Amino acid sequence: MNAQELKKLLKKSGCTFENHRGGSGHLTVRRGSRKSQLPMHGNRKELGKGLVNKILKDLGLKG
């Protein structure tokens, strides 16, 4: 799964996104009081399974 695919999935789950000033290449993802960081490094680069699971867990979307 790449960053764009994960972003679409998170958006469907009701998450909001904030850009960082200075172009850090990351987005802050918020869902209620929970938040996580989503790296946006290139369109074709796959995110590791561990990172995807951590982001989902941080946002309360995975047990």
PQR file of N, CA, C, O and H, with PARSE charges and radii, in Angstrom:
ATOM      1  N   MET A   1       0.850  -1.172   0.000 -0.4000 1.5000
ATOM      2  CA  MET A   1       0.000   0.000   0.000 -0.0000 2.0000
ATOM      3  C   MET A   1       0.897   1.236   0.000  0.5500 1.7000
ATOM      4  O   MET A   1       1.831   1.335   0.795 -0.5500 1.4000
ATOM      5  N   ASN A   2       0.606   2.172  -0.894 -0.4000 1.5000
ATOM      6  CA  ASN A   2       1.387   3.410  -0.888 -0.0000 2.0000
ATOM      7  C   ASN A   2       0.654   4.485  -0.084  0.5500 1.7000
ATOM      8  O   ASN A   2      -0.467   4.270   0.377 -0.5500 1.4000
ATOM      9  H   ASN A   2      -0.153   2.092  -1.540  0.4000 1.0000
ATOM     10  N   ALA A   3       1.296   5.642   0.079 -0.4000 1.5000
ATOM     11  CA  ALA A   3       0.757   6.691   0.943 -0.0000 2.0000
ATOM     12  C   ALA A   3      -0.591   7.216   0.440  0.5500 1.7000
ATOM     13  O   ALA A   3      -1.476   7.506   1.245 -0.5500 1.4000
ATOM     14  H   ALA A   3       2.207   5.817  -0.295  0.4000 1.0000
ATOM     15  N   GLN A   4      -0.758   7.342  -0.887 -0.4000 1.5000
ATOM     16  CA  GLN A   4      -2.019   7.848  -1.422 -0.0000 2.0000
ATOM     17  C   GLN A   4      -3.178   6.888  -1.136  0.5500 1.7000
ATOM     18  O   GLN A   4      -4.281   7.318  -0.799 -0.5500 1.4000
ATOM     19  H   GLN A   4      -0.039   7.107  -1.541  0.4000 1.0000
ATOM     20  N   GLU A   5      -2.918   5.590  -1.273 -0.4000 1.5000
ATOM     21  CA  GLU A   5      -3.958   4.595  -0.991 -0.0000 2.0000
ATOM     22  C   GLU A   5      -4.357   4.631   0.482  0.5500 1.7000
ATOM     23  O   GLU A   5      -5.541   4.557   0.813 -0.5500 1.4000
ATOM     24  H   GLU A   5      -2.023   5.240  -1.547  0.4000 1.0000
ATOM     25  N   LEU A   6      -3.365   4.745   1.362 -0.4000 1.5000
ATOM     26  CA  LEU A   6      -3.655   4.809   2.793 -0.0000 2.0000
ATOM     27  C   LEU A   6      -4.422   6.087   3.122  0.5500 1.7000
ATOM     28  O   LEU A   6      -5.334   6.065   3.948 -0.5500 1.4000
ATOM     29  H   LEU A   6      -2.404   4.805   1.093  0.4000 1.0000
ATOM     30  N   LYS A   7      -4.061   7.192   2.488 -0.4000 1.5000
ATOM     31  CA  LYS A   7      -4.757   8.459   2.726 -0.0000 2.0000
ATOM     32  C   LYS A   7      -6.233   8.341   2.348  0.5500 1.7000
ATOM     33  O   LYS A   7      -7.097   8.823   3.080 -0.5500 1.4000
ATOM     34  H   LYS A   7      -3.320   7.210   1.817  0.4000 1.0000
ATOM     35  N   LYS A   8      -6.530   7.703   1.207 -0.4000 1.5000
ATOM     36  CA  LYS A   8      -7.925   7.501   0.793 -0.0000 2.0000
ATOM     37  C   LYS A   8      -8.683   6.659   1.810  0.5500 1.7000
ATOM     38  O   LYS A   8      -9.825   6.967   2.151 -0.5500 1.4000
ATOM     39  H   LYS A   8      -5.828   7.312   0.613  0.4000 1.0000
ATOM     40  N   LEU A   9      -8.042   5.589   2.297 -0.4000 1.5000
ATOM     41  CA  LEU A   9      -8.661   4.719   3.291 -0.0000 2.0000
ATOM     42  C   LEU A   9      -8.951   5.485   4.580  0.5500 1.7000
ATOM     43  O   LEU A   9     -10.024   5.342   5.167 -0.5500 1.4000
ATOM     44  H   LEU A   9      -7.114   5.339   2.020  0.4000 1.0000
ATOM     45  N   LEU A  10      -7.994   6.296   5.013 -0.4000 1.5000
ATOM     46  CA  LEU A  10      -8.169   7.069   6.242 -0.0000 2.0000
ATOM     47  C   LEU A  10      -9.253   8.128   6.085  0.5500 1.7000
ATOM     48  O   LEU A  10     -10.009   8.393   7.019 -0.5500 1.4000
ATOM     49  H   LEU A  10      -7.122   6.413   4.536  0.4000 1.0000
ATOM     50  N   LYS A  11      -9.328   8.730   4.903 -0.4000 1.5000
ATOM     51  CA  LYS A  11     -10.357   9.743   4.653 -0.0000 2.0000
ATOM     52  C   LYS A  11     -11.751   9.133   4.747  0.5500 1.7000
ATOM     53  O   LYS A  11     -12.666   9.748   5.296 -0.5500 1.4000
ATOM     54  H   LYS A  11      -8.715   8.515   4.143  0.4000 1.0000
ATOM     55  N   LYS A  12     -11.914   7.918   4.211 -0.4000 1.5000
ATOM     56  CA  LYS A  12     -13.200   7.226   4.299 -0.0000 2.0000
ATOM     57  C   LYS A  12     -13.562   6.902   5.746  0.5500 1.7000
ATOM     58  O   LYS A  12     -14.740   6.771   6.078 -0.5500 1.4000
ATOM     59  H   LYS A  12     -11.171   7.418   3.765  0.4000 1.0000
ATOM     60  N   SER A  13     -12.557   6.775   6.601 -0.4000 1.5000
ATOM     61  CA  SER A  13     -12.768   6.455   8.014 -0.0000 2.0000
ATOM     62  C   SER A  13     -13.006   7.700   8.858  0.5500 1.7000
ATOM     63  O   SER A  13     -13.132   7.604  10.078 -0.5500 1.4000
ATOM     64  H   SER A  13     -11.600   6.882   6.331  0.4000 1.0000
ATOM     65  N   GLY A  14     -13.068   8.867   8.221 -0.4000 1.5000
ATOM     66  CA  GLY A  14     -13.387  10.101   8.934 -0.0000 2.0000
ATOM     67  C   GLY A  14     -12.185  10.868   9.447  0.5500 1.7000
ATOM     68  O   GLY A  14     -12.336  11.722  10.320 -0.5500 1.4000
ATOM     69  H   GLY A  14     -12.966   8.945   7.230  0.4000 1.0000
ATOM     70  N   CYS A  15     -11.006  10.593   8.936 -0.4000 1.5000
ATOM     71  CA  CYS A  15      -9.801  11.291   9.369 -0.0000 2.0000
ATOM     72  C   CYS A  15      -9.657  12.626   8.636  0.5500 1.7000
ATOM     73  O   CYS A  15     -10.133  12.788   7.512 -0.5500 1.4000
ATOM     74  H   CYS A  15     -10.884   9.899   8.226  0.4000 1.0000
ATOM     75  N   THR A  16      -8.991  13.575   9.296 -0.4000 1.5000
ATOM     76  CA  THR A  16      -8.658  14.848   8.677 -0.0000 2.0000
ATOM     77  C   THR A  16      -7.135  14.941   8.571  0.5500 1.7000
ATOM     78  O   THR A  16      -6.411  14.236   9.275 -0.5500 1.4000
ATOM     79  H   THR A  16      -8.604  13.443  10.209  0.4000 1.0000
ATOM     80  N   PHE A  17      -6.659  15.816   7.684 -0.4000 1.5000
ATOM     81  CA  PHE A  17      -5.237  15.905   7.393 -0.0000 2.0000
ATOM     82  C   PHE A  17      -4.763  17.344   7.513  0.5500 1.7000
ATOM     83  O   PHE A  17      -5.476  18.279   7.149 -0.5500 1.4000
ATOM     84  H   PHE A  17      -7.247  16.388   7.112  0.4000 1.0000
ATOM     85  N   GLU A  18      -3.542  17.511   8.031 -0.4000 1.5000
ATOM     86  CA  GLU A  18      -2.931  18.835   8.153 -0.0000 2.0000
ATOM     87  C   GLU A  18      -1.555  18.800   7.509  0.5500 1.7000
ATOM     88  O   GLU A  18      -0.747  17.914   7.788 -0.5500 1.4000
ATOM     89  H   GLU A  18      -2.963  16.752   8.327  0.4000 1.0000
ATOM     90  N   ASN A  19      -1.295  19.789   6.631 -0.4000 1.5000
ATOM     91  CA  ASN A  19       0.037  19.924   6.052 -0.0000 2.0000
ATOM     92  C   ASN A  19       0.944  20.611   7.053  0.5500 1.7000
ATOM     93  O   ASN A  19       0.484  21.375   7.901 -0.5500 1.4000
ATOM     94  H   ASN A  19      -1.952  20.508   6.405  0.4000 1.0000
ATOM     95  N   HIS A  20       2.233  20.335   6.951 -0.4000 1.5000
ATOM     96  CA  HIS A  20       3.218  20.991   7.802 -0.0000 2.0000
ATOM     97  C   HIS A  20       3.851  22.133   7.031  0.5500 1.7000
ATOM     98  O   HIS A  20       4.061  22.042   5.822 -0.5500 1.4000
ATOM     99  H   HIS A  20       2.607  19.714   6.262  0.4000 1.0000
ATOM    100  N   ARG A  21       4.148  23.197   7.734 -0.4000 1.5000
ATOM    101  CA  ARG A  21       4.850  24.311   7.103 -0.0000 2.0000
ATOM    102  C   ARG A  21       6.282  23.889   6.809  0.5500 1.7000
ATOM    103  O   ARG A  21       6.890  23.151   7.584 -0.5500 1.4000
ATOM    104  H   ARG A  21       3.977  23.271   8.717  0.4000 1.0000
ATOM    105  N   GLY A  22       6.807  24.346   5.716 -0.4000 1.5000
ATOM    106  CA  GLY A  22       8.184  24.047   5.367 -0.0000 2.0000
ATOM    107  C   GLY A  22       8.345  22.806   4.516  0.5500 1.7000
ATOM    108  O   GLY A  22       9.470  22.434   4.184 -0.5500 1.4000
ATOM    109  H   GLY A  22       6.314  24.946   5.086  0.4000 1.0000
ATOM    110  N   GLY A  23       7.259  22.159   4.157 -0.4000 1.5000
ATOM    111  CA  GLY A  23       7.328  21.016   3.250 -0.0000 2.0000
ATOM    112  C   GLY A  23       8.113  19.838   3.784  0.5500 1.7000
ATOM    113  O   GLY A  23       9.048  19.374   3.132 -0.5500 1.4000
ATOM    114  H   GLY A  23       6.345  22.462   4.426  0.4000 1.0000
ATOM    115  N   SER A  24       7.755  19.347   4.954 -0.4000 1.5000
ATOM    116  CA  SER A  24       8.491  18.248   5.583 -0.0000 2.0000
ATOM    117  C   SER A  24       8.236  16.902   4.908  0.5500 1.7000
ATOM    118  O   SER A  24       8.962  15.940   5.161 -0.5500 1.4000
ATOM    119  H   SER A  24       6.996  19.724   5.485  0.4000 1.0000
ATOM    120  N   GLY A  25       7.218  16.820   4.054 -0.4000 1.5000
ATOM    121  CA  GLY A  25       6.914  15.556   3.396 -0.0000 2.0000
ATOM    122  C   GLY A  25       6.041  14.642   4.235  0.5500 1.7000
ATOM    123  O   GLY A  25       5.882  13.467   3.905 -0.5500 1.4000
ATOM    124  H   GLY A  25       6.628  17.601   3.847  0.4000 1.0000
ATOM    125  N   HIS A  26       5.472  15.160   5.312 -0.4000 1.5000
ATOM    126  CA  HIS A  26       4.598  14.374   6.182 -0.0000 2.0000
ATOM    127  C   HIS A  26       3.273  15.109   6.360  0.5500 1.7000
ATOM    128  O   HIS A  26       3.204  16.333   6.248 -0.5500 1.4000
ATOM    129  H   HIS A  26       5.600  16.115   5.581  0.4000 1.0000
ATOM    130  N   LEU A  27       2.231  14.344   6.637 -0.4000 1.5000
ATOM    131  CA  LEU A  27       0.933  14.905   7.000 -0.0000 2.0000
ATOM    132  C   LEU A  27       0.609  14.469   8.418  0.5500 1.7000
ATOM    133  O   LEU A  27       0.915  13.343   8.811 -0.5500 1.4000
ATOM    134  H   LEU A  27       2.287  13.349   6.728  0.4000 1.0000
ATOM    135  N   THR A  28      -0.009  15.356   9.185 -0.4000 1.5000
ATOM    136  CA  THR A  28      -0.568  14.956  10.465 -0.0000 2.0000
ATOM    137  C   THR A  28      -1.985  14.488  10.196  0.5500 1.7000
ATOM    138  O   THR A  28      -2.780  15.204   9.587 -0.5500 1.4000
ATOM    139  H   THR A  28      -0.258  16.270   8.866  0.4000 1.0000
ATOM    140  N   VAL A  29      -2.298  13.281  10.653 -0.4000 1.5000
ATOM    141  CA  VAL A  29      -3.621  12.696  10.457 -0.0000 2.0000
ATOM    142  C   VAL A  29      -4.321  12.716  11.805  0.5500 1.7000
ATOM    143  O   VAL A  29      -3.761  12.268  12.806 -0.5500 1.4000
ATOM    144  H   VAL A  29      -1.652  12.699  11.148  0.4000 1.0000
ATOM    145  N   ARG A  30      -5.545  13.235  11.834 -0.4000 1.5000
ATOM    146  CA  ARG A  30      -6.310  13.301  13.088 -0.0000 2.0000
ATOM    147  C   ARG A  30      -7.624  12.547  12.936  0.5500 1.7000
ATOM    148  O   ARG A  30      -8.283  12.595  11.897 -0.5500 1.4000
ATOM    149  H   ARG A  30      -5.999  13.599  11.021  0.4000 1.0000
ATOM    150  N   ARG A  31      -7.979  11.853  14.008 -0.4000 1.5000
ATOM    151  CA  ARG A  31      -9.283  11.186  14.091 -0.0000 2.0000
ATOM    152  C   ARG A  31      -9.737  11.332  15.529  0.5500 1.7000
ATOM    153  O   ARG A  31      -9.278  10.608  16.412 -0.5500 1.4000
ATOM    154  H   ARG A  31      -7.445  11.814  14.852  0.4000 1.0000
ATOM    155  N   GLY A  32     -10.649  12.279  15.762 -0.4000 1.5000
ATOM    156  CA  GLY A  32     -11.054  12.593  17.133 -0.0000 2.0000
ATOM    157  C   GLY A  32      -9.876  13.193  17.877  0.5500 1.7000
ATOM    158  O   GLY A  32      -9.252  14.143  17.403 -0.5500 1.4000
ATOM    159  H   GLY A  32     -11.022  12.868  15.044  0.4000 1.0000
ATOM    160  N   SER A  33      -9.570  12.639  19.045 -0.4000 1.5000
ATOM    161  CA  SER A  33      -8.443  13.143  19.838 -0.0000 2.0000
ATOM    162  C   SER A  33      -7.135  12.438  19.497  0.5500 1.7000
ATOM    163  O   SER A  33      -6.089  12.765  20.057 -0.5500 1.4000
ATOM    164  H   SER A  33     -10.077  11.867  19.430  0.4000 1.0000
ATOM    165  N   ARG A  34      -7.187  11.482  18.591 -0.4000 1.5000
ATOM    166  CA  ARG A  34      -5.992  10.710  18.226 -0.0000 2.0000
ATOM    167  C   ARG A  34      -5.316  11.333  17.011  0.5500 1.7000
ATOM    168  O   ARG A  34      -5.963  11.958  16.171 -0.5500 1.4000
ATOM    169  H   ARG A  34      -8.037  11.216  18.136  0.4000 1.0000
ATOM    170  N   LYS A  35      -3.983  11.147  16.938 -0.4000 1.5000
ATOM    171  CA  LYS A  35      -3.264  11.651  15.772 -0.0000 2.0000
ATOM    172  C   LYS A  35      -2.069  10.765  15.472  0.5500 1.7000
ATOM    173  O   LYS A  35      -1.590  10.022  16.329 -0.5500 1.4000
ATOM    174  H   LYS A  35      -3.458  10.639  17.620  0.4000 1.0000
ATOM    175  N   SER A  36      -1.596  10.860  14.229 -0.4000 1.5000
ATOM    176  CA  SER A  36      -0.441  10.106  13.769 -0.0000 2.0000
ATOM    177  C   SER A  36       0.196  10.878  12.621  0.5500 1.7000
ATOM    178  O   SER A  36      -0.363  11.864  12.140 -0.5500 1.4000
ATOM    179  H   SER A  36      -1.984  11.464  13.533  0.4000 1.0000
ATOM    180  N   GLN A  37       1.365  10.427  12.188 -0.4000 1.5000
ATOM    181  CA  GLN A  37       2.082  11.053  11.072 -0.0000 2.0000
ATOM    182  C   GLN A  37       2.057  10.118   9.872  0.5500 1.7000
ATOM    183  O   GLN A  37       2.293   8.917  10.005 -0.5500 1.4000
ATOM    184  H   GLN A  37       1.819   9.626  12.578  0.4000 1.0000
ATOM    185  N   LEU A  38       1.771  10.674   8.705 -0.4000 1.5000
ATOM    186  CA  LEU A  38       1.758   9.900   7.468 -0.0000 2.0000
ATOM    187  C   LEU A  38       2.833  10.454   6.539  0.5500 1.7000
ATOM    188  O   LEU A  38       2.706  11.587   6.073 -0.5500 1.4000
ATOM    189  H   LEU A  38       1.579  11.650   8.597  0.4000 1.0000
ATOM    190  N   PRO A  39       3.894   9.686   6.255 -0.5600 1.5000
ATOM    191  CA  PRO A  39       4.922  10.166   5.331  0.2800 2.0000
ATOM    192  C   PRO A  39       4.409  10.141   3.894  0.5500 1.7000
ATOM    193  O   PRO A  39       3.796   9.161   3.471 -0.5500 1.4000
ATOM    194  N   MET A  40       4.654  11.196   3.156 -0.4000 1.5000
ATOM    195  CA  MET A  40       4.203  11.314   1.760 -0.0000 2.0000
ATOM    196  C   MET A  40       5.432  11.423   0.862  0.5500 1.7000
ATOM    197  O   MET A  40       5.685  12.475   0.276 -0.5500 1.4000
ATOM    198  H   MET A  40       5.152  11.992   3.500  0.4000 1.0000
ATOM    199  N   HIS A  41       6.194  10.334   0.756 -0.4000 1.5000
ATOM    200  CA  HIS A  41       7.444  10.333   0.006 -0.0000 2.0000
ATOM    201  C   HIS A  41       7.258   9.586  -1.311  0.5500 1.7000
ATOM    202  O   HIS A  41       7.522   8.386  -1.384 -0.5500 1.4000
ATOM    203  H   HIS A  41       5.988   9.479   1.232  0.4000 1.0000
ATOM    204  N   GLY A  42       6.814  10.271  -2.332 -0.4000 1.5000
ATOM    205  CA  GLY A  42       6.701   9.673  -3.657 -0.0000 2.0000
ATOM    206  C   GLY A  42       5.441   8.847  -3.845  0.5500 1.7000
ATOM    207  O   GLY A  42       4.902   8.282  -2.893 -0.5500 1.4000
ATOM    208  H   GLY A  42       6.600  11.246  -2.273  0.4000 1.0000
ATOM    209  N   ASN A  43       4.979   8.786  -5.084 -0.4000 1.5000
ATOM    210  CA  ASN A  43       3.731   8.092  -5.414 -0.0000 2.0000
ATOM    211  C   ASN A  43       3.880   6.580  -5.438  0.5500 1.7000
ATOM    212  O   ASN A  43       2.956   5.863  -5.053 -0.5500 1.4000
ATOM    213  H   ASN A  43       5.417   9.245  -5.858  0.4000 1.0000
ATOM    214  N   ARG A  44       5.015   6.089  -5.880 -0.4000 1.5000
ATOM    215  CA  ARG A  44       5.161   4.653  -6.102 -0.0000 2.0000
ATOM    216  C   ARG A  44       5.781   3.917  -4.931  0.5500 1.7000
ATOM    217  O   ARG A  44       5.805   2.686  -4.919 -0.5500 1.4000
ATOM    218  H   ARG A  44       5.766   6.671  -6.193  0.4000 1.0000
ATOM    219  N   LYS A  45       6.281   4.647  -3.950 -0.4000 1.5000
ATOM    220  CA  LYS A  45       6.963   3.992  -2.838 -0.0000 2.0000
ATOM    221  C   LYS A  45       5.953   3.344  -1.892  0.5500 1.7000
ATOM    222  O   LYS A  45       5.024   3.989  -1.406 -0.5500 1.4000
ATOM    223  H   LYS A  45       6.261   5.647  -3.960  0.4000 1.0000
ATOM    224  N   GLU A  46       6.158   2.071  -1.652 -0.4000 1.5000
ATOM    225  CA  GLU A  46       5.264   1.318  -0.770 -0.0000 2.0000
ATOM    226  C   GLU A  46       5.618   1.585   0.693  0.5500 1.7000
ATOM    227  O   GLU A  46       6.792   1.674   1.052 -0.5500 1.4000
ATOM    228  H   GLU A  46       6.912   1.547  -2.047  0.4000 1.0000
ATOM    229  N   LEU A  47       4.603   1.708   1.518 -0.4000 1.5000
ATOM    230  CA  LEU A  47       4.808   1.836   2.961 -0.0000 2.0000
ATOM    231  C   LEU A  47       4.917   0.436   3.556  0.5500 1.7000
ATOM    232  O   LEU A  47       4.226  -0.482   3.113 -0.5500 1.4000
ATOM    233  H   LEU A  47       3.649   1.636   1.227  0.4000 1.0000
ATOM    234  N   GLY A  48       5.763   0.270   4.538 -0.4000 1.5000
ATOM    235  CA  GLY A  48       5.918  -1.026   5.184 -0.0000 2.0000
ATOM    236  C   GLY A  48       4.669  -1.420   5.958  0.5500 1.7000
ATOM    237  O   GLY A  48       3.915  -0.562   6.417 -0.5500 1.4000
ATOM    238  H   GLY A  48       6.324   1.016   4.898  0.4000 1.0000
ATOM    239  N   LYS A  49       4.454  -2.725   6.099 -0.4000 1.5000
ATOM    240  CA  LYS A  49       3.270  -3.215   6.830 -0.0000 2.0000
ATOM    241  C   LYS A  49       3.267  -2.726   8.266  0.5500 1.7000
ATOM    242  O   LYS A  49       2.219  -2.372   8.804 -0.5500 1.4000
ATOM    243  H   LYS A  49       5.067  -3.422   5.726  0.4000 1.0000
ATOM    244  N   GLY A  50       4.440  -2.706   8.886 -0.4000 1.5000
ATOM    245  CA  GLY A  50       4.541  -2.260  10.271 -0.0000 2.0000
ATOM    246  C   GLY A  50       4.127  -0.810  10.435  0.5500 1.7000
ATOM    247  O   GLY A  50       3.437  -0.464  11.394 -0.5500 1.4000
ATOM    248  H   GLY A  50       5.292  -2.994   8.449  0.4000 1.0000
ATOM    249  N   LEU A  51       4.545   0.044   9.500 -0.4000 1.5000
ATOM    250  CA  LEU A  51       4.188   1.461   9.555 -0.0000 2.0000
ATOM    251  C   LEU A  51       2.689   1.655   9.358  0.5500 1.7000
ATOM    252  O   LEU A  51       2.058   2.426  10.080 -0.5500 1.4000
ATOM    253  H   LEU A  51       5.105  -0.237   8.720  0.4000 1.0000
ATOM    254  N   VAL A  52       2.123   0.958   8.384 -0.4000 1.5000
ATOM    255  CA  VAL A  52       0.676   1.060   8.129 -0.0000 2.0000
ATOM    256  C   VAL A  52      -0.096   0.622   9.380  0.5500 1.7000
ATOM    257  O   VAL A  52      -1.041   1.293   9.794 -0.5500 1.4000
ATOM    258  H   VAL A  52       2.636   0.331   7.797  0.4000 1.0000
ATOM    259  N   ASN A  53       0.308  -0.502   9.978 -0.4000 1.5000
ATOM    260  CA  ASN A  53      -0.370  -0.995  11.177 -0.0000 2.0000
ATOM    261  C   ASN A  53      -0.236  -0.018  12.338  0.5500 1.7000
ATOM    262  O   ASN A  53      -1.186   0.165  13.100 -0.5500 1.4000
ATOM    263  H   ASN A  53       1.076  -1.047   9.641  0.4000 1.0000
ATOM    264  N   LYS A  54       0.933   0.616  12.487 -0.4000 1.5000
ATOM    265  CA  LYS A  54       1.138   1.577  13.567 -0.0000 2.0000
ATOM    266  C   LYS A  54       0.227   2.786  13.391  0.5500 1.7000
ATOM    267  O   LYS A  54      -0.377   3.251  14.358 -0.5500 1.4000
ATOM    268  H   LYS A  54       1.705   0.467  11.868  0.4000 1.0000
ATOM    269  N   ILE A  55       0.123   3.301  12.164 -0.4000 1.5000
ATOM    270  CA  ILE A  55      -0.737   4.455  11.903 -0.0000 2.0000
ATOM    271  C   ILE A  55      -2.188   4.091  12.211  0.5500 1.7000
ATOM    272  O   ILE A  55      -2.890   4.860  12.867 -0.5500 1.4000
ATOM    273  H   ILE A  55       0.614   2.923  11.379  0.4000 1.0000
ATOM    274  N   LEU A  56      -2.646   2.924  11.744 -0.4000 1.5000
ATOM    275  CA  LEU A  56      -4.023   2.494  12.011 -0.0000 2.0000
ATOM    276  C   LEU A  56      -4.268   2.319  13.509  0.5500 1.7000
ATOM    277  O   LEU A  56      -5.335   2.678  14.007 -0.5500 1.4000
ATOM    278  H   LEU A  56      -2.076   2.299  11.211  0.4000 1.0000
ATOM    279  N   LYS A  57      -3.300   1.776  14.223 -0.4000 1.5000
ATOM    280  CA  LYS A  57      -3.434   1.566  15.668 -0.0000 2.0000
ATOM    281  C   LYS A  57      -3.457   2.903  16.406  0.5500 1.7000
ATOM    282  O   LYS A  57      -4.256   3.097  17.323 -0.5500 1.4000
ATOM    283  H   LYS A  57      -2.433   1.484  13.818  0.4000 1.0000
ATOM    284  N   ASP A  58      -2.570   3.836  16.001 -0.4000 1.5000
ATOM    285  CA  ASP A  58      -2.539   5.172  16.620 -0.0000 2.0000
ATOM    286  C   ASP A  58      -3.883   5.875  16.502  0.5500 1.7000
ATOM    287  O   ASP A  58      -4.289   6.617  17.396 -0.5500 1.4000
ATOM    288  H   ASP A  58      -1.921   3.679  15.256  0.4000 1.0000
ATOM    289  N   LEU A  59      -4.574   5.634  15.383 -0.4000 1.5000
ATOM    290  CA  LEU A  59      -5.848   6.313  15.123 -0.0000 2.0000
ATOM    291  C   LEU A  59      -7.058   5.519  15.620  0.5500 1.7000
ATOM    292  O   LEU A  59      -8.200   5.941  15.436 -0.5500 1.4000
ATOM    293  H   LEU A  59      -4.245   5.031  14.656  0.4000 1.0000
ATOM    294  N   GLY A  60      -6.806   4.380  16.244 -0.4000 1.5000
ATOM    295  CA  GLY A  60      -7.902   3.574  16.783 -0.0000 2.0000
ATOM    296  C   GLY A  60      -8.684   2.808  15.746  0.5500 1.7000
ATOM    297  O   GLY A  60      -9.840   2.453  15.979 -0.5500 1.4000
ATOM    298  H   GLY A  60      -5.879   4.037  16.393  0.4000 1.0000
ATOM    299  N   LEU A  61      -8.075   2.545  14.604 -0.4000 1.5000
ATOM    300  CA  LEU A  61      -8.762   1.815  13.535 -0.0000 2.0000
ATOM    301  C   LEU A  61      -8.378   0.347  13.500  0.5500 1.7000
ATOM    302  O   LEU A  61      -8.901  -0.410  12.683 -0.5500 1.4000
ATOM    303  H   LEU A  61      -7.136   2.834  14.415  0.4000 1.0000
ATOM    304  N   LYS A  62      -7.484  -0.058  14.364 -0.4000 1.5000
ATOM    305  CA  LYS A  62      -7.061  -1.444  14.419 -0.0000 2.0000
ATOM    306  C   LYS A  62      -6.845  -1.827  15.876  0.5500 1.7000
ATOM    307  O   LYS A  62      -6.216  -1.090  16.636 -0.5500 1.4000
ATOM    308  H   LYS A  62      -7.060   0.557  15.028  0.4000 1.0000
ATOM    309  N   GLY A  63      -7.372  -2.987  16.258 -0.4000 1.5000
ATOM    310  CA  GLY A  63      -7.299  -3.444  17.645 -0.0000 2.0000
ATOM    311  C   GLY A  63      -5.939  -3.775  18.036  0.5500 1.7000
ATOM    312  O   GLY A  63      -5.705  -4.177  19.176 -0.5500 1.4000
ATOM    313  H   GLY A  63      -7.883  -3.586  15.642  0.4000 1.0000
TER
END
